[in-house]
Amino acid sequence: MRPSARSAAIILLAVSVLAKGSPDALAQSNDEILRRLEARIDALAKENAALRERVRRLERAKTESAKPEATQAAAPKTETTTAAPPPAVPSAAMEAQARAVSGVGAARASRWTGLYVGGTGGFAWGNPTTATSNNNDTTAFNTSVFVPLNPAEYHTKTTGWTAGALVGVNHQLNNRLVVGLEGDFSWADITGAINKTAICAGYAGGNPNCTYTQSQKLQWLATLRGRLGFSIIPDTVIYGTAGLAAGRVSFSHSLRTAGFAGTFTAAATGAETKAGWVVGTGIESWLAPNWIVRLEYLHYDLGTVSSTAPIMAPGPTGTSARTDFRVYGDVARGSLIYKLD
């Protein structure tokens, strides 16, 4: 105990004894008072030391009980920290590979997009009809001689070739769909002819023979078409196409009747540019960088060409024979195409 605390305790004890007013206490000597005070002070000091030891034990026990809780609370954090892998740093090779894969995907998604030019050629065929009539002439003579020609309608088989050039543009919408616009021009030699002998019914002097000849030729064919394609594999597209068509048709026809009142002949030649429509389908595939090969089928229809042939002497003047040529057919062709960009 500190000196100040000891002095205070002695003073308090003395005051306590004096306050009791005991005669015995007043008679005691100073030594006896001091002895009792020191005994009391020693007892208080022991009690104080015991209290301090108890406090230290309590604090030690509290500290030891708190350590396991802190260890358990910190354990998950340690496991989480050790379990988390460090962030991966991509190597240069991995980055180059990723760029290459991304580049391939982008190239495939736009490979068909762009302008192109090419050459084309193929084989053509058809079986159009040709009809004959008296050009709506109702005179008694013409009605009896030229109506009807039996049969009045023929099929003219046509065959030939086409060769030309094309230009177009494609736009690839995604990995599968491709849309485009294409124009082409081809020189053509698609010809057909017939030579028929029939009966001119109603002839006044009997049933004479009527000889009918006809020929036609498609000189060139041009188309302007839209295209819609589907990529079945990255390097191949199948497509449908439709649009406008135009062509130049030359023709000739004649009708010769031998019989009553002599031989009558009607003949005419001509050429006409006609417009119509075209539909088709095809498949094309990459042959090499910037080079594409194609196989294509087209069906064209240019409508009807009509021609009137006047009856020549010694036949009756003012009468005529009419021929209506249907102009349609099919083309199968191949193309070699160069993509410009």
Phi, psi and omega in degrees: 000143180291154180303321180296322179291320179298314181298319180295321180294319179298316181297317181296319181293321179295318181296321180296318181293317181294327182291330179292336177067029180284132180294326181296320181295321181293335183276339181295153179280166179296330181293320180295324179295317181295323181295316179295319180298318181293323178295320179294319180296319179298320179295319178295323180295319178296317179298320178297317180296320178296319178296320178297319179295320179295319178298318179297320179296318179298317179295322179295316179297321178296319180295316181294324178289333180281337182296312179300321179297318179294323179294316179295321180292326181278340184300310180301324179296321180294317180296317180298319181294317182286332183283331183289122180286152177294149180300134182283135177258112183297138178280167179297324179294318179296319179296320179295320178295318179297319178294323180294316179296317179296321179295321178296316179298317179294321180295319179294325181289347181226017186297323183276349183288132175136178180276154177208157175225163180185176175245152184216150177195152181185196185246144182230150178206162178190173178213057184288161180266153174228126182245142177243150178203177179266022178059034179061026178277120185256014176296151185301320183292312184292325179296320183284330185271314192254359183233129343270154168284129190244109000281159183267355182224136180233159170254132180251111178285127180241144175216162178164202184222164174224150176205132183188204184228160180219157174215143182198177178218140177241154170223121181271116184285322178203199182293346186243318190263136178228129175243155182196173177225134184219143173233146179213156176224131181227133166289146186220154171220077183248107190234157175202153181208154175224155176216103188239147171245125184224182180257128173271099185293149174081010179297136188297329183261014181134213181235081183287164174280139175243123178259124184241130175234148181203145174214153177213155181212130173268117187273325175206160182219129178232146179223153170228114192227149166270155181226143174226118185239159179230125181278107180284327170222164187305331186257005185223137180232133167256146188211159169247153184213148179201152179171209183264151177222152176213152180199164179251123184243127170252152187206164172206151177202153178207152178225123183237127181241125179245125180167226183304133176066021174103195183252127180246141181227137172234128183213149178202152173225162179178183177209149184206142174266126184239152176240150180196219184225166181212143173225160179181187179209165181191175177220138179220152186212153178288129177264320179199172177307124180074357181246133183231140173248151186216144167240136189215145173239134178228142169242124182244153177217114182256012175085217188233137171252126181248141180219140179247131180246117179288147176287129181264158180300144016269017180288170181293135179287155177084002178250158184205163174242140184244141175234133176248114180264122169275138184238099175206164181178189185229149180226130170244123186215160174247155181220145171244122191238142175244124179275126187280328182215000000 
